[in-house]
Amino acid sequence: VQLQASGGGLVQAGGSLRLSCEASGTGFSLNRLGWYRQAPGKARELVASFSSGGAVYANSVKGRFTISRDNARKTVELQMNSLKPEDTGVYYCTAGSVIWGQGTQVTVSS
C-alpha cells in the first residue's frame, strides 16, 4: 500500500485548504484511512479519521474540518475551513496508523 498526499500550501488565517490522499495497492480498507499532523517541536497528533462508528475528529478541529472518502477513487480528503495559525504543520495521511504517506506542509499565517 502506498499513500500519496497533496493539497498543502500557505493560506491566511480564516482561509481554507483541501488535502487529498490517494491510496494505491490492495489489502487495506479505506475505513482505516485518516489524517495526522505534526507541528514543529510537537508530537504527531490525530486530526481526523474513520472508525467503525464514523468520522472521528480532534477537538481542536471539530466544526472546521471535514474528512471524506471516495471508495471508487481510493481517496480520502480533508476539507479544512476557518484555518488558524495553530493548524500549521505537516499533515500525514495514514492507513491504520501503520502505513504513512510522505506528508504535506500546511502553513497558516496570522
Secondary structure, DSSP 4 states (H G I P E B T S, - for coil): -EEEEE--EEEETT--EEEEEEEESSS--GGGEEEEEE-TTS--EEEEEEETTEEEE-TTTTTTEEEEEETTTTEEEEEE-S--GGG-EEEEEEETTTEE---EEEEEE-
